[in-house]
Amino acid sequence: MNGDRIDLPLTKAEALVLFEWLSNLDASTSAPPEGSPEQKVLWQVEALLERVLPEPLDPKYLEFLEQARRTVLST
């Protein structure tokens, strides 16, 4: 596993729903313990999604998120 990387293909809707879930998980009491490998991975994935998703900064974020959730459920 020395430097091995994988691609995780997601639709835009899936990425937005995943970002929201990770953000909520990170802020909850059920988040992985501080300093754990799980917390590190959670933060890395969340940061990657933040870099590619402009929607979380948009004033219409909740509308985008609801549409993304509907899209994910309908596919």
N, C-alpha and C positions, 0 to 999 in steps of 0.2 A: 504494500500500500504506500510505498515511498513516493509521494507526489502524484499518485494516481488520482485522476479527476473523472467525474461522471457528468453527463449532461442530463438535466431533468426537464424534459420538454413539458411545458405547461401552456395552456391558453392564457390569454390576458385575463379572462374572467377567473380562471382557477388561481392565477397568481395573486389577484386582488383579494379573493376570499382567503387564501392561505396567509397573505400578509396581515389581514385583519385578525385572523385567528391567532397568529403568532404574536401580534401586538397585544392582544387581550391576554394571552397566556403569560407573556412576559410581565404584565402588570398585575397578575393574579397571585394569590397565595399558593396556588398549585404549580407555580413555575418551578423549574429545576433548581436545586440548591445553588446558591452563589458559589462561583468558583468551580462548578462541576463541568465535566466535558459536555454534558447535555446543554447546559446554559450557554457555553461557548458556541456550540453548533446552532442553537436557537438564535443567538445574536448575529451569527454570520449569515444565516439564511435571511433573517429579517433585514439586515443591511444590504444584502444583494438585491432583495426585492425593492427596497427603498430607492436604490439607484436606477432601477428600470421602470418604476411606476410613478408617473406624475400625478395620478389621481389623488393620493392621500393629501396632497397639498392644495387641491382644488376645493373651492367653497362648496361645490356640488358633490363632494366625496361620498356622502351617504346615499345619494341617488345612484352614483356609479356602483357603489357596493351592492345596493339592492338589486340593480340590474344584473350585476355579475352573479349574485346568488341565484337569481331566477335562471340565468343562462346555464349555470353549472347543473342545476337540478333538471333542466329540460334536455340535457344531452346524455 
